Amino acid sequence: MLTDARIRAAKPADRPFKLADARGLYLQVAVNGGRYWRFNYRFQGRQKTLAIGTYPDVSLVRARERHQEARRLLAEGVDPAAEKQISVRTFESVARAWYERWKVGRHHQYAFYVLKRLETDIFPLIGTQPVSEVPASAFREAVQRIEQRGAAEIAKRVLQNCAQIMRYAVANDLAEHNPVADVRPADILKARKKRNHPRVTAKELPALLQAINSYAGSEHTVLALKLMALTFVRTSELIGARWPEFNFEDARWDIPAERMKMKTPHIVALSTQAIEVLERLKEISFSCELVFPGDVNPHKPMSNNTLLFALYRMGYRSRMTGHGIRGVTSTILHEQGFAHEHIELQLAHEERDDTSAAYNYALYLKPRAEMMQAWGNYLEKLGLQKPNLGHEQVT
């Protein structure tokens, strides 16, 4: 008969093999190291196999208990496999039950996307497995497949959804253990390098805004810094802006996919403060299609370094960058209680596959617009001055 020590000592081989216990109960060791309890028996003259669970989620003692229960059913003339099918809950059925409860109160497009990625990446691989028998390795392999196609952020979110589903299964007595409970993305997904851009703190932000207000350089540069602070787009997205992208009536800025880092379109809701900055820029644009034309060649955007050097001249060398504005904005908005998904979408941080790209860029437009207006009000309260509309350009 088997012992736990013998099971733990068993090493995977080039092909699956069995470790026999007694009366048809055995542990099948897969090539990938998975260990599966099985019970071979005969019913009405036919050889059959019953799946009992996965080791160590189902211990040796528990496997023998389930084996004994199956033998009791056989003695009563009942096929244990058929009896199991009556009560078994597959991962997909449990996931859909979780989804119906989870989606209440969430945006319909966001909820649609969560279900879509489960249907695309998870159900085909483990959807038919009994929810109580899905091993951690199955979840690991599923999310690593997503990572391999270049969607690391999506892989992380799918793993989080699977953990929520399994927690729901345990809470409703559909599984005894959550195999994903202690699995963190860093345990199974590759680490991603992060760049730490210099940035001021929230307490230092008023001083930076005052420095922008009083900057003695080009008015285009001052207005660019103000618009960046109000919209927190990336520097490249800002300086490449063209007037046809702006809809003043609907107070929105539609940045086309080819100008975005993620290569999907992005919508920026414009606060009244941002509109005022754009109106002043319109006054000094001299009919140029570019919002921020270069000093040397007005048919090309201003240089990336224009804004960086302006910050240097204000005394913020090694203390602030254009990208740093995005960081401090994210910190403050989170502290003010705005929803994480709204902030991330407005920052265009989402990694998107072909499915999500069709939905995410337009998600939560109303709450995002409210957030952007609240941010504009906040910056104005901290001291960001409005432009002087109707005045000549100051150089």
C-alpha positions as CSV (number, residue, x, y, z in Angstrom):
1,M,0.0,0.0,0.0
2,L,1.0,3.6,-0.7
3,T,2.5,6.0,1.9
4,D,2.9,9.8,1.7
5,A,6.7,9.4,1.7
6,R,6.6,7.1,-1.3
7,I,4.3,9.5,-3.1
8,R,6.5,12.5,-2.5
9,A,9.6,10.5,-3.6
10,A,8.1,9.6,-6.9
11,K,9.7,11.5,-9.8
12,P,8.1,12.2,-13.2
13,A,9.2,10.0,-16.0
14,D,9.1,10.2,-19.8
15,R,5.6,8.7,-19.8
16,P,2.8,8.6,-17.2
17,F,3.0,5.7,-14.6
18,K,0.9,4.4,-11.8
19,L,1.6,3.9,-8.1
20,A,-0.9,1.2,-6.9
21,D,-2.6,1.3,-3.5
22,A,-5.2,-1.4,-3.0
23,R,-8.4,-2.7,-4.6
24,G,-8.1,-0.7,-7.8
25,L,-7.1,2.6,-6.2
26,Y,-3.9,4.1,-7.6
27,L,-2.1,7.4,-8.1
28,Q,-1.2,8.3,-11.7
29,V,2.0,10.4,-12.0
30,A,1.9,12.6,-15.2
31,V,4.9,13.7,-17.2
32,N,4.5,17.3,-15.9
33,G,4.6,16.0,-12.3
34,G,0.8,16.1,-11.7
35,R,-0.5,13.4,-9.4
36,Y,-4.0,12.1,-10.0
37,W,-6.0,9.6,-7.9
38,R,-7.9,7.0,-10.0
39,F,-10.0,4.0,-9.2
40,N,-10.3,1.2,-11.7
41,Y,-13.4,-1.0,-11.4
42,R,-15.9,-3.1,-13.4
43,F,-19.6,-2.3,-13.7
44,Q,-22.1,-4.4,-15.6
45,G,-19.2,-6.2,-17.3
46,R,-17.4,-3.0,-18.4
47,Q,-14.0,-1.8,-17.3
48,K,-14.3,1.8,-16.0
49,T,-12.1,4.5,-14.3
50,L,-13.2,7.0,-11.6
51,A,-11.3,10.3,-11.1
52,I,-11.1,10.8,-7.3
53,G,-8.9,14.0,-7.1
54,T,-5.5,15.5,-7.3
55,Y,-2.7,14.9,-4.8
56,P,-1.9,16.7,-2.5
57,D,-5.2,18.6,-2.6
58,V,-6.8,15.2,-2.0
59,S,-4.7,13.5,0.6
60,L,-3.9,9.8,0.7
61,V,-6.4,9.4,3.6
62,R,-9.1,11.4,1.8
63,A,-8.5,9.4,-1.4
64,R,-9.0,6.1,0.5
65,E,-12.3,7.5,2.0
66,R,-13.6,8.4,-1.5
67,H,-12.4,5.0,-2.8
68,Q,-14.3,3.3,0.0
69,E,-17.5,5.3,-0.8
70,A,-17.2,4.3,-4.5
71,R,-16.9,0.6,-3.5
72,R,-20.0,1.0,-1.3
73,L,-22.0,2.3,-4.3
74,L,-20.8,-0.6,-6.4
75,A,-22.0,-3.0,-3.7
76,E,-25.4,-1.4,-4.0
77,G,-25.5,-1.7,-7.7
78,V,-24.8,2.0,-8.5
79,D,-22.1,3.1,-10.9
80,P,-19.9,5.6,-8.9
81,A,-18.9,7.5,-12.0
82,A,-22.5,8.1,-13.0
83,E,-23.4,9.1,-9.4
84,K,-20.5,11.6,-9.5
85,Q,-21.7,13.1,-12.7
86,I,-25.0,13.9,-11.1
87,S,-23.4,16.1,-8.4
88,V,-20.2,17.2,-10.1
89,R,-19.8,21.0,-10.8
90,T,-17.3,21.8,-13.6
91,F,-15.0,24.8,-13.3
92,E,-17.0,26.5,-16.1
93,S,-20.4,26.1,-14.5
94,V,-19.0,27.5,-11.2
95,A,-17.3,30.3,-13.0
96,R,-20.5,31.3,-14.7
97,A,-22.4,31.2,-11.4
98,W,-19.7,33.4,-9.8
99,Y,-19.9,35.8,-12.8
100,E,-23.6,36.3,-12.4
101,R,-23.1,37.4,-8.8
102,W,-19.9,39.4,-9.5
103,K,-21.2,41.4,-12.4
104,V,-23.9,43.2,-10.4
105,G,-23.1,46.9,-10.2
106,R,-20.2,46.8,-12.7
107,H,-20.1,48.4,-16.1
108,H,-21.6,46.1,-18.7
109,Q,-18.7,46.4,-21.1
110,Y,-16.1,45.7,-18.4
111,A,-18.1,42.7,-17.2
112,F,-18.4,41.5,-20.8
113,Y,-14.7,41.6,-21.2
114,V,-14.0,39.6,-18.0
115,L,-16.3,36.8,-19.2
116,K,-14.9,37.0,-22.7
117,R,-11.3,36.4,-21.6
118,L,-12.5,33.4,-19.4
119,E,-14.3,32.0,-22.5
120,T,-11.2,32.5,-24.7
121,D,-8.3,31.6,-22.4
122,I,-9.6,29.4,-19.5
123,F,-12.8,27.4,-20.4
124,P,-11.2,25.6,-23.4
125,L,-8.4,24.4,-21.1
126,I,-10.0,23.6,-17.8
127,G,-13.7,24.4,-18.1
128,T,-14.8,20.8,-18.2
129,Q,-12.8,19.7,-15.1
130,P,-14.5,19.2,-11.8
131,V,-14.0,22.5,-9.9
132,S,-12.8,20.5,-6.8
133,E,-10.1,18.8,-8.8
134,V,-8.4,21.6,-10.8
135,P,-4.8,21.7,-9.7
136,A,-2.7,24.9,-9.4
137,S,-0.6,23.7,-12.3
138,A,-3.6,24.0,-14.7
139,F,-4.1,27.6,-13.8
140,R,-0.3,28.2,-14.1
141,E,-0.2,26.8,-17.6
142,A,-3.3,28.7,-18.7
143,V,-2.0,32.1,-17.7
144,Q,1.5,31.4,-19.0
145,R,0.0,30.8,-22.4
146,I,-1.5,34.3,-22.2
147,E,1.8,35.7,-21.2
148,Q,3.5,34.0,-24.1
149,R,1.4,35.9,-26.6
150,G,2.6,39.2,-25.1
151,A,-0.3,40.1,-22.8
152,A,1.3,39.9,-19.4
153,E,-1.2,42.3,-17.7
154,I,-4.1,40.3,-19.1
155,A,-2.5,37.1,-17.7
156,K,-2.3,38.7,-14.3
157,R,-5.9,39.7,-14.4
158,V,-7.1,36.3,-15.5
159,L,-5.2,34.7,-12.6
160,Q,-6.9,37.1,-10.2
161,N,-10.3,36.2,-11.7
162,C,-9.6,32.4,-11.3
163,A,-8.7,33.0,-7.7
164,Q,-12.0,34.8,-7.2
165,I,-13.9,31.9,-8.8
166,M,-12.2,29.3,-6.7
167,R,-12.8,31.4,-3.5
168,Y,-16.5,31.4,-4.5
169,A,-16.4,27.6,-5.0
170,V,-14.9,27.1,-1.5
171,A,-17.4,29.5,0.1
172,N,-20.3,27.6,-1.5
173,D,-19.1,24.1,-0.6
174,L,-18.3,23.3,-4.2
175,A,-14.6,22.7,-3.5
176,E,-12.6,22.0,-0.4
177,H,-9.5,24.0,-1.3
178,N,-8.6,27.1,-3.4
179,P,-5.4,26.0,-5.3
180,V,-4.9,29.7,-6.5
181,A,-5.2,31.3,-3.1
182,D,-1.5,31.5,-2.4
183,V,-0.3,31.9,-6.0
184,R,0.9,35.4,-6.8
185,P,1.6,36.6,-10.4
186,A,5.3,37.0,-9.5
187,D,5.4,33.2,-8.7
188,I,4.5,32.1,-12.2
189,L,4.8,35.1,-14.6
190,K,8.0,36.9,-15.7
191,A,9.0,40.0,-13.8
192,R,8.5,43.2,-15.8
193,K,11.1,46.0,-15.6
194,K,9.7,49.2,-14.4
195,R,11.1,52.6,-15.0
196,N,11.0,55.0,-12.1
197,H,10.6,58.5,-13.5
198,P,11.6,61.4,-11.2
199,R,8.6,63.2,-9.9
200,V,7.6,65.7,-7.2
201,T,5.3,64.7,-4.3
202,A,1.8,65.8,-3.8
203,K,3.0,68.4,-1.3
204,E,5.4,69.8,-3.9
205,L,2.9,70.1,-6.6
206,P,1.6,73.6,-5.8
207,A,5.2,74.9,-6.1
208,L,5.6,73.2,-9.5
209,L,2.3,74.8,-10.8
210,Q,3.5,78.2,-9.7
211,A,6.8,77.7,-11.5
212,I,4.8,76.8,-14.7
213,N,2.6,79.9,-14.3
214,S,5.7,82.2,-14.0
215,Y,7.9,80.5,-16.6
216,A,9.5,83.1,-18.9
217,G,9.8,80.9,-22.0
218,S,7.5,80.4,-25.0
219,E,3.8,80.5,-24.3
220,H,3.4,77.3,-26.3
221,T,5.7,75.6,-23.8
222,V,3.8,77.0,-20.8
223,L,0.4,75.9,-22.3
224,A,1.8,72.5,-23.2
225,L,2.9,72.0,-19.6
226,K,-0.5,73.1,-18.3
227,L,-2.3,70.8,-20.8
228,M,-0.1,67.9,-19.8
229,A,-0.9,68.5,-16.1
230,L,-4.6,68.7,-16.9
231,T,-4.8,65.6,-19.1
232,F,-1.8,63.6,-18.0
233,V,-1.1,62.1,-21.4
234,R,2.3,60.9,-22.4
235,T,4.7,63.6,-23.8
236,S,4.7,62.1,-27.3
237,E,0.9,62.0,-27.3
238,L,0.8,65.6,-26.3
239,I,3.3,67.2,-28.6
240,G,1.9,65.3,-31.6
241,A,-1.6,66.6,-31.1
242,R,-3.5,67.9,-34.1
243,W,-6.6,70.1,-34.1
244,P,-8.9,67.6,-35.9
245,E,-8.5,65.3,-32.8
246,F,-10.4,67.7,-30.6
247,N,-14.1,68.0,-30.2
248,F,-14.9,71.1,-28.2
249,E,-18.6,70.6,-28.3
250,D,-18.4,67.2,-26.6
251,A,-15.3,68.2,-24.5
252,R,-13.2,65.2,-25.6
253,W,-9.9,64.5,-27.3
254,D,-9.7,61.4,-29.5
255,I,-6.2,60.3,-30.0
256,P,-5.9,57.9,-32.9
257,A,-4.3,54.4,-32.4
258,E,-1.2,55.1,-34.4
259,R,-0.2,57.8,-32.0
260,M,-0.7,55.7,-28.8
261,K,1.9,53.5,-27.1
262,M,-0.6,50.6,-27.0
263,K,-1.6,51.1,-30.6
264,T,-5.3,51.4,-29.7
265,P,-7.4,54.7,-29.8
266,H,-7.6,56.7,-26.6
267,I,-10.3,59.2,-25.4
268,V,-9.4,62.0,-23.1
269,A,-12.3,63.8,-21.4
270,L,-11.5,67.5,-21.3
271,S,-12.2,69.6,-18.2
272,T,-13.3,73.2,-18.5
273,Q,-9.7,74.2,-17.6
274,A,-8.3,72.1,-20.4
275,I,-10.7,73.6,-22.9
276,E,-9.5,77.1,-21.8
277,V,-5.9,76.2,-22.5
278,L,-6.9,74.8,-25.9
279,E,-8.8,77.9,-26.8
280,R,-5.7,80.0,-26.1
281,L,-3.6,77.6,-28.1
282,K,-6.1,78.0,-30.9
283,E,-5.7,81.8,-30.8
284,I,-1.9,81.5,-31.3
285,S,-1.9,78.5,-33.7
286,F,-1.9,80.7,-36.8
287,S,-4.0,78.1,-38.6
288,C,-1.4,75.4,-38.1
289,E,-2.7,71.8,-38.0
290,L,-0.3,71.0,-35.1
291,V,-1.3,72.2,-31.7
292,F,2.4,72.4,-30.7
293,P,4.4,73.2,-33.8
294,G,8.2,73.3,-33.6
295,D,10.1,76.6,-33.4
296,V,12.3,75.8,-36.4
297,N,9.9,73.9,-38.6
298,P,6.2,74.6,-37.8
299,H,5.2,71.5,-39.8
300,K,6.8,69.3,-37.3
301,P,5.9,68.9,-33.6
302,M,8.0,70.6,-30.9
303,S,10.8,68.4,-29.5
304,N,10.4,66.0,-26.6
305,N,13.2,67.9,-24.9
306,T,11.3,71.2,-25.1
307,L,9.2,70.4,-22.0
308,L,12.1,68.6,-20.2
309,F,14.4,71.6,-20.6
310,A,11.7,73.9,-19.5
311,L,11.5,71.9,-16.3
312,Y,15.2,72.1,-15.9
313,R,15.2,75.9,-16.2
314,M,12.5,76.0,-13.5
315,G,14.9,74.2,-11.2
316,Y,13.4,70.7,-11.5
317,R,16.4,68.8,-13.0
318,S,16.4,65.2,-11.7
319,R,13.2,66.1,-9.7
320,M,10.5,66.0,-12.4
321,T,9.9,64.9,-16.0
322,G,6.9,65.0,-18.2
323,H,6.2,61.4,-17.4
324,G,6.5,62.2,-13.7
325,I,3.3,64.2,-14.0
326,R,1.5,61.0,-14.8
327,G,2.9,59.4,-11.7
328,V,2.0,62.1,-9.2
329,T,-1.5,62.4,-10.8
330,S,-2.1,58.7,-10.3
331,T,-1.0,58.8,-6.7
332,I,-3.3,61.8,-5.8
333,L,-6.3,60.4,-7.7
334,H,-6.0,57.1,-5.9
335,E,-5.7,58.9,-2.5
336,Q,-8.8,60.9,-3.4
337,G,-10.8,57.7,-3.8
338,F,-11.3,57.5,-7.6
339,A,-11.7,54.0,-8.9
340,H,-8.5,52.2,-9.9
341,E,-9.8,51.0,-13.2
342,H,-10.9,54.6,-14.2
343,I,-7.5,55.9,-13.4
344,E,-5.7,53.2,-15.3
345,L,-7.9,53.5,-18.3
346,Q,-7.4,57.3,-18.4
347,L,-3.6,56.8,-18.1
348,A,-3.9,54.3,-21.0
349,H,-2.0,51.7,-19.0
350,E,-4.1,48.8,-20.2
351,E,-2.3,46.1,-22.1
352,R,-4.9,45.1,-24.7
353,D,-5.4,42.2,-27.0
354,D,-7.6,42.3,-30.1
355,T,-10.7,41.6,-28.0
356,S,-10.2,44.2,-25.2
357,A,-9.1,46.9,-27.6
358,A,-12.6,47.1,-29.0
359,Y,-14.1,47.9,-25.6
360,N,-11.6,49.4,-23.1
361,Y,-10.8,52.7,-24.8
362,A,-14.4,53.8,-24.5
363,L,-15.1,52.3,-21.0
364,Y,-16.4,54.4,-18.1
365,L,-16.5,57.6,-20.2
366,K,-19.0,59.4,-17.8
367,P,-17.1,58.7,-14.5
368,R,-13.8,59.4,-16.3
369,A,-15.1,62.8,-17.4
370,E,-16.2,63.5,-13.9
371,M,-12.8,62.5,-12.6
372,M,-11.0,64.7,-15.2
373,Q,-13.2,67.7,-14.2
374,A,-12.5,67.1,-10.5
375,W,-8.8,67.0,-11.4
376,G,-9.0,70.3,-13.3
377,N,-10.7,71.9,-10.3
378,Y,-8.1,70.5,-8.0
379,L,-5.2,71.9,-10.0
380,E,-6.9,75.3,-10.2
381,K,-7.4,75.3,-6.5
382,L,-3.7,74.5,-6.0
383,G,-2.8,77.5,-8.1
384,L,-2.7,76.6,-11.8
385,Q,-3.6,79.8,-13.6
386,K,-6.0,80.1,-16.5
387,P,-4.6,81.4,-19.8
388,N,-5.2,85.0,-20.9
389,L,-7.7,84.5,-23.7
390,G,-7.8,87.2,-26.4
391,H,-4.3,88.5,-25.7
392,E,-1.3,88.5,-27.9
393,Q,1.3,85.7,-27.7
394,V,4.0,86.3,-25.0
395,T,7.5,85.1,-25.9
